[in-house]
Amino acid sequence: MIHSRPGHATPEASPGSVLVVDDHRQARESMADVLRRSGHRVACCSSAAEALQVLQQEDYDCIVTDLKMPGMSGIEFIIQLEQRHQGAQVVMVTAHATVGSAVEAMRHGAFDYIEKPFDADQIERLVAQAIRHGRLIHHPAPGEGASQTPVMIGSSEPMQALRARIAQVAPTPETVLITGESGTGKELVARAIHAGSNRRNAPLVSLNCPVLSAHLMESELFGHERGAFTGADMPRIGRFEMADGGSILLDEVTEIHLSLQAKLLRVLQEKTFERVGSSQTVRVDVRVLATTNRDLRAAVEGERFREDLYYRLAVVPLCVPPLRHRLEDLPELIDCFFRRCAQRLQKDPCTLQASAKDLLANYHWPGNVRELENIVTRASVLNLGEPVSADELRRWLIDPSSDTSRGRDQDVPVGLSLQEMERRLIEATLERHEGHRAKTAKALGIGIRTLSGKLRQYGYAPREKTFSRAG
């Protein structure tokens, strides 16, 4: 993840404050528990009326509200928030039968909606995006517009090369495919490209592809006419029309369903499409920026992604380096995060003992800069004034054996569960075979269906545990 310097910051999706509004106690508490485990400060209300009273006393970064509630509905709630100029980003939770109403909520200022059933990963990602979006809108750098290019942290050679490539690519009209592991900052790179282009004064419209179900994706991308499907009570402008003259960011583009990839290819080739339920052709001028943390070539080989669409998206590929490839940027990043936390917490910035610095410098950072920011935030919140020690940090790292006191030959740390060892073996084998599942399954001596089931458990696809349609 690429970050801006304090004082010139584009706010990141670090943990924020969230208000969950739902009249069903179990659904409300389940969502709150998931978001608390992500580090957010969460409060709950059982009705929209109660939430409006709470919001008179306290501000929140994000409000997650159910659509169907007794008394004041979710739509009425959002209209009230719009009239009061409430700054929180709103995420609407809806069932399939009420999607049309959820889309209407977006017309009144809601950030996005999520359809039941959904899993924990989906709500975590959407809330994080909503918080980040709100901070980008409400906290631009002093004296700067939100569209200006973020000042990226890091003086390492990989970061210098990335900045140079962004400066080279941004002024062109070409499609850009931004690849990189989760947590490296692909979305911020996309924003930097848009900000450096001649479209900077036009909108950058983003779409979080994994959040939407397949049957909603077409409407979300291209819009729909009234009566196009059950719940389509009024016409809807899609993201491509919203982005006309500007750019559209397709976040995690590999999650777009195969049946829609041909239509997306047409937009890239011809700049035209039809809304769902309409035969009228709409022409747009949109630059496409796409991100993915998956191996797109492997997806093409596995027939999960169209080869022609891949080549259309990868006109100009940009790879965001993982943190382990630019460890020399660690001191600058850590200092930035400590100062940012100190400002939020209204306390002096924390410092690290030498042993803690050595520990972090020799860690492999599977979660990249997002993981670093979370660890720094946690240390700041829990710190009592003394320099942070290695022992305090070690328990929060995924692989404590990365400490400098341990050799790299010690591949089986004592105390690691069999499940975690199995996961590491599978992920390492998958990486060695560049994401090719058939080759990975063969190397492990298991069936590809067994492997796919394991990968779903690890978050490579939506997990089985979901929030149901009830409520």
N, C-alpha and C positions, 0 to 999 in steps of 0.2 A: 504494500500500500504506500502511495506517495503522499506526503504530508506537507502542509504549509508551515512556514516559520511563525512563531508567536508574534502577534502584532500585524501579521500579514496573512492571517490564516483563513483558509476555507474550512469551516467546521466539519469534522469527521463524524462518523457514526459511532462514536464512543457511547457508553451507556447513558441513557437519559431517563426522564421521568415519563411514566405512562399511566393513563387512566383507562381502566377497563370497565365498560358499561354493558351489563347483560342481566336480564331478569332471572336467568337460570343459574342457580348457585354453582352447580357442578361445572358447567361450561366456563363461568366467570373465574372460578378458582383454578381451573386447569390452565387457562390462558395466562393468568397471573403468575402461576408457578413456573411455567415455561419462560416467561419474560424475566422473572426474577433470577432464574438460573443463568440468563444471558447477561446479568449484571445491571438490569434496569431497576429503578425505584418505581414500584407499582402500587397504585391505590385502586380500589374497586367501588363501584356503585351498582345498585340493583335497578335503577331506573334513570331515565334521562332527566327527570325533574330533580332528582337527588344530585346528579352530576352537575347540573347548572348551578346549584347552590354551592357545591364544592369549588367550582371554577370561579366563583366570586371571591374566594379566599386564596386560591393557589393556582399558579400556571403550570401547564404540562407541555412537554415536547410533542407528545402523541396521544391521541384518544382512539381507543379501539372500541367500537360500539356495534352491538347487534342491530339488525334492521327491524325485526319484528319484536316489539315490546309493548306491553299493555300501557295504556295512558298515552304518553307521547312516543311516537314511533321514532325509529332511527332517522328517517328523512326529516321529520319535524325538528328533531334535535339538531341536525346539521344546519337546517335553515336558521334556527336560533343562534347557533354558533357563528354563522355567516353574518347575521345582523349585528351581532355583538363584536365583530371583528376579532374573534378569538384567534390567537396566533398558533395554536396547536395544529399539527397535521392530523387529519382524521382518516382512519382505516375502517371501512364498513365491512361487517361480517354478514354474509347472506347465504341463503339456500338457493338452489337452481331456479325454483319457481318465482323468485323475486329479484332476479338479476336486473331486469329492466329498472326497478326502483333503485338498485344500487348504482346503476349508471347515472340515474338522475341525481343521486347524491353527489357524484363527481361534478356535475354541472353547478352545484352549490358550494364547491370548494373542497370536497373530500379528496384526499391524496390518491387513494386507490381503494379497491375492494378485494375481498378474498371469499371464495365460494366454499361452503361446506360440502363434503368433508375435506379437511386439510390437516396436514401434519405439523409437528412442532417446528421443523426446519422452515417451512413456508411462512408461518406467522413471525418467526424470528427474523427472517430475511426482510419481509415486508415492513415490519416495524423499524428495523435498522435503516432501511432506505427512506422511510418517511421522516425519521429523525434527522438523517443526513440532509434530506431535501429542505427541511425547515431551517436548518442552520445555514445552509447555503443561501437561502432567501433572506433570512432575517439578520444574519451576521456577516455581511460583506466586510472586506478589509477596510480600515479607515481611509477615506478619501478615494476608494476604488469602487467600481461597479462590480456586481457579482459575476459579470461576464469576462472579467479580465483573467489572464492566465495565472494560475496559482504558482507561488514560489515553492519549488519542490526541494525538500530536504535531502541532502546527501551530496558529497563531493567525490564519491567513488567513480572509478572509470565507467562501470555499467550505468550509473545515473547520468553522468555527463553524456554518454552515448545516447541514452534515451531522450534527454532534453534536446540534443541536437537533432535527433530524428523527428521529434514532435515539431520542432521549429521548421523542419524541411517539409513535413507532410501537411501541416495545418493549413497553409494558404491554398492548397490545391482542392479541387472539388471531388477527389477520389474517395471511394469506399475504403474504410480502414477496419481490419480485423485485429482486435487487441486480445492477445492470449497471455496466459500466466496463471499461476496457482491462486487458490483462494487466499484473500487477505493481502495481496500485493498492491492493490490500488488501481485496478483496470478502469473503474468508473471515473476516477479522478483524471486519469490520462485522457479519457474520452472528453471530459469537460475542458481539459487544457487544449485539446485539438480544436474543439468548437470555438473556444475563446480566442484562439489564434487565427481563426479563419475569417474570411470576409462575410461570413454569416453570423458573426458574433452578436449583432444587434437583433437577430431573429431568434425564435425559441429553440432550445434544445429539449426535445420531448423524449422521455425515457420510458421503457417498458420492461418490467421485470418478468421475463418469460416463464420461469418455473412456477410463479404464483398462480397463473391462470390455467384452468382446465382447457383441454383441446377444443371443445365446442364453443368456448368463449373467446378464444384467441383471434379468430377471424373478425368478429365484431369489434374487438379491442383494437386491432390493427387498422381495419378498413371502415369501421362504422356500420350502421344498419339503418334500415327504414322501419317506420312504424309497422308493427304486425309481422315482421320478418320471422319471428319465432315467439314461442310462449314467453310472456313477460316483457316483450319489446313494446312498451306502451307509447313510446315516442321515438322519433328519429335520433340517431346518435352519430356524432362526428368521431371518426377514428383517429388514432395517433398520427397516422401519416398526414391526414389533412391538418391536424393541429400543428404539425411541424413544417408545413409548406413555407418555403423560403429559408428554412433553417436546417436543423439536423435532427435525426432520430437515433437514439441509443437503444439497441436491442441487447439487453443484459442477459447473458447466458443463452445465446442464440441457439445452441444445440437442443434446447428444450422445445423449440417450435415443432409442432407435429408434422409428420411427413406429408400429410394431406394438404397442409398450408404452404409447404416449402415452394411448391410450383407457383403459387400466387405471389409469394414474396420475390421469387426470381423474376416474375413479370414486372413487378414494380421497379426492381433494380435495372432491368433492361429497357423498359418502355416508359417508365414514370407514370403509369396509368393503372387503375384498378376500378372495381365496382363495389359499392357498399352491399352488404348482405341484404337480399330482398330487392335489389334495384338492378336495372339493365343499363343505367346511365353511366358512362365512363367518366371518371374523375382524373384529371391530370394534376400532378404535383411536382414541385421542384424541391427535393429533399436529399440531403447527404446522409448516407447510412453509416453509422459507427456500430460495430458489433463486438461483444466481448464473450469469451468462453474460458473456462478452466479445464475443459476436456480436450482430448486429442481429436481434432476434427477429422484428420486423415483416417484415424482408426474408426471413427463413426461412419465415414464414407465406406470404408472397407467392410464394415459390419452392416451396411445397407440401412443405417439409421439416419443418414444425412445425404442429401442429394449431392452428387459430385459436381454438377454444373452450378449449383448454388454455392458450393464451397469455393469454386474458382471466382465467382462473382463477388463474394465477400472478401476473399483474401487478395484483393488487388494490391493493397499495401498492408502487409502484416507487420504488427508491432508486438514484441514480446516484452512484458514487464518482468524484470529480474526478481527472483526470490530473495529474501533477506539473507539467506546463507551465502549468496554470491556477492553480497556487498556489505560484509560485516564491518568494514571500516566506517560505515555510516552509523553504527550503533551509538557511539557517544553523543552524536548530534541529535539522533532520534530520541534517545533516552532523556536528554536535557530538555528537548522540546515538550515531551509528554509530561515530565515532572512539573515544568513551568505551567503547562496548560491545566494540569490537575490542581496545582496550588492556587491558580486563579479561580477555578470553580469552587474549590473547598475553602477559599479564603484563609489559607495558611501558608507557611513558608515551604518552598520546594524541598522535597526529600533529597537525600544524597545516598550514594552506594559505597559500601566498604570495598576495598580492593578485591577481596575474595568474591564478592557478588559480581563485580565487573568481569572478573575472569570466568565465572560460571556462565554469564550471558554471552561472553565472547566465544565460548566453545560449545554453545548449544546449537542444535541443527535447525531450530525454528520452523517446524512443520506448519504452523499457522501464520507464518510470515509477520509483517508489521502489525497486522490486526492483533495477533497473539501478544506481541511486545507491548502494544498499547494497553491491552487488557491487564497484563501483569503489572505494568507501571501504575495503572489506575488503582488496582487492588492494593498494591504496596502503599500508595499514597493515602488511601482511605484508612488503612489499618495502622499506619505508622504513628508512633507515640513520641517522635522527636529525635530518636537515635538514627544513625546511618543504617540503612537496610543491609542485612547480612546475607551471605550465600545460603545459610540454613533456612532463612525465611522464604527465599525464592525457590529453592530446590523442590519443595513439595508441590509447587504450582506448575512445574515443567512436566511435559509428557514423558520425557525420558531422562530421569535423574542421572543415569549412567554417563551422560554427556559431560559431567563435571571434569575439570582438568585433572583431578586426582585419580581418574579412572582411565585406563587405556582403551583405545578403540577396539582392541581385540576382545574386550569383555562384552560379548554380544547377548548374553543371557543374564540380565541383572536379577539379583535375588529379590523375591517378593512380587515379581510381575506375574499376573494371572495368565492362565493358559489361553483364555479368550483374547487377551491383548497380544500375546505372542503370536497367536494364529492370525490376528488382524495385521500385524506388522509384516509377517511372512507373505500374506496375500498381497498387501499393498506394494511391498518391495518387488515381488515377482511381476505384478501388473506394470510397475514403472519400468522394470527391465525390458519388458516386451512392449513398451510404448503404448500401453492401453489396450492391446489386442487380447480380448477375453478368451478366444479359443486357444491361443498359444499359452496364455497364463494357466488356463484350466488343465491343459495337457502337461505343462511343467509341474503343476502341483499334484497331478494324478487324481483329479476330481472331475466331475461332469460340469459342463458349462452352465447348466441350470443351477447346480449347487453353488458355483462361483457367483452367478448373478444374484442369488438369494443373499449370499454373504455381503456382496457389495451394496445391496439395498440397505442392509442393516447398518453399513458404515456411512451411509449418506450419499452414495453415488447415484441413488435414485430415491424418490419419495419413500419414506418408511411406512410400514403397515399401520402404525399407531396414528389415528387421525381424530380430529374433532368432528363429531357426527353432525348430521343435518338437523338434529333436534334443536329447537329454538331458533 
